[in-house]
Amino acid sequence: MYIRLTQVLFQLLLMLVWTVLFISTSKSIGYLETNTSKPSYEFIDSLQNVDKKNAYLVNFSKRIETGKIVVSFSDRRLYYVFSRGHAISYPISAPRKDSRWHGILRISRKRVNPPWTPTSEMRAENPRLPDFVSGGHPRNPLGNRALYLGSSLYRIHGTDSPSSIGRSISKGCIRMHNRHIADLYNRVHVGSQVIVTWKSYK
């Protein structure tokens, strides 16, 4: 009688353990699914400490391959696709109405502390602009990094005016906060594709 009672108690205990494990597994799966739809800031920390306030992870179109950059002037965001379906979203400035453009280019050059030479059009618009600003100068409009796009005059670059980010103010280039372009600079390489569009991805 004692042995049978022990066996029954053991079976009940075993069933209880399996029930607890099943519930725990179900909750874990649900938690992961929630985090997949809304990636956590802890994951951003593992991605070289991207600024959490202005740059964040987003779910993204799975049609865009890993390693590509999508610039949405409508969103005023640059999306770097670090894995299929997921991207880091950085704030940018958009071009003025008379400088709008779109297209697909590739990064042709990368440069740390790029020098800046204003175009003749810029100088005609603002004669007080200097002829040249050396790289690393605090008043250099290109900031601390620049990604050159194809053979065009367009660049993805930093800025000496953080307050301009998020506004329609550029002559066609894509401005980013210096801390953001420094982060992006380390993720991309020469030959990476850049899709520039007015399509919204929000």
VENMO-V920310 format. One record per run of one state. SS is the DSSP state (H for helix, E for strand, - for the rest). FROM is the first residue (numbers start at 1). LEN is the number of residues. If there is no record, write none. Layout:
ss:SS from:FROM len:LEN
ss:SS from:FROM len:LEN
This chain:
ss:- from:1 len:1
ss:H from:2 len:36
ss:- from:38 len:3
ss:H from:41 len:5
ss:- from:46 len:10
ss:E from:56 len:4
ss:- from:60 len:9
ss:E from:69 len:4
ss:- from:73 len:4
ss:E from:77 len:7
ss:- from:84 len:2
ss:E from:86 len:6
ss:- from:92 len:2
ss:E from:94 len:2
ss:- from:96 len:1
ss:H from:97 len:3
ss:- from:100 len:3
ss:E from:103 len:10
ss:- from:113 len:3
ss:E from:116 len:1
ss:- from:117 len:3
ss:H from:120 len:6
ss:- from:126 len:7
ss:E from:133 len:1
ss:- from:134 len:11
ss:E from:145 len:5
ss:- from:150 len:5
ss:E from:155 len:3
ss:- from:158 len:4
ss:H from:162 len:3
ss:- from:165 len:3
ss:E from:168 len:3
ss:- from:171 len:3
ss:E from:174 len:2
ss:- from:176 len:2
ss:H from:178 len:10
ss:- from:188 len:5
ss:E from:193 len:5
ss:- from:198 len:5
